Amino acid sequence: MELSQLPLVLLLISNIYSGHTEEKTKPKVTIKPAQHVFRGETVTLRCDTYAEGVTSWQYSWYKDGSGNAFSVQEHTFGSVTESDAGKYSCYGVETEGSRTSRRSEEVTLTVSDKAQAVLNVSPQTWLTEGDPVTLICEVYSSSTGWTFSWFTETVSSGNSNHYELLSDSSRGAGGNYTVSSAALKHTGVYMCRAERGKPAYNTWYSNTQPLWVTGVSPPVSLIVSPSRTQHFTSVSLSLSCEKFVLA
């Protein structure tokens, strides 16, 4: 081979090599509001593919390894059921061209029965006026995207129970409702509920938790009679507890 032809041969080899080793883009599957959802929720699966120079893709989906589950970029279950659970993946084909993507990683959608909120109290349910207390609301086996509301249980004239939203309760993602200084009015039975999504999906009401708030006890003092720092055996003495009431 003449030396002058060597650069041309190297260029051809380089082009062939790069053409065979061009890595395909890999799509990504997202599930909203979460991968673990509950029967009746609205759930959206979305496939996103990014590749330089490609503006439009046609998508195909696999469910549990079988193709042609659906062929849109975004698919929504209006009211998901247990039959929709499974492992989902997708790939894309360029709409105006011949490029194809790789197949995405599988993402598992889990569908459970009705969600259950669980209420706990910290540090305790028996309180003295002025003590802080926090109601902690959680959704069993799921922690994504929930907002929370807290209620007190009331009894109507017909002896049926009703749930009244706490007037100072604001919905939030934290799951905590804190009373910084408990008062007698906070005595009662409490429960919570969580919601997420649009349209809103509500959990069942949680278990109930009672709070008992008592007044501040006046100070007491132990009285030893006779009053001395040292006592001897066989000598009688008396002990009494006195309550001091502030005037």
Protein Blocks (a to p, Z undefined) as FASTA:
>chain_A
ZZklmmmmmmmmmmmmmmmmoccddddddddfbfbdcehiacddddddddehiabdcddd
deehiahkbacfbdcdfbacfklgccdddddddfbbcbdcdddddddddddddddddddd
dfbfbdcehiacddddddehiaghiacddddddddfkopacddddfklccdfkopacdfb
dcfklgccddddddedjddddddddddddddddddddddddddddddfbdcehiacdddd
dddddZZ
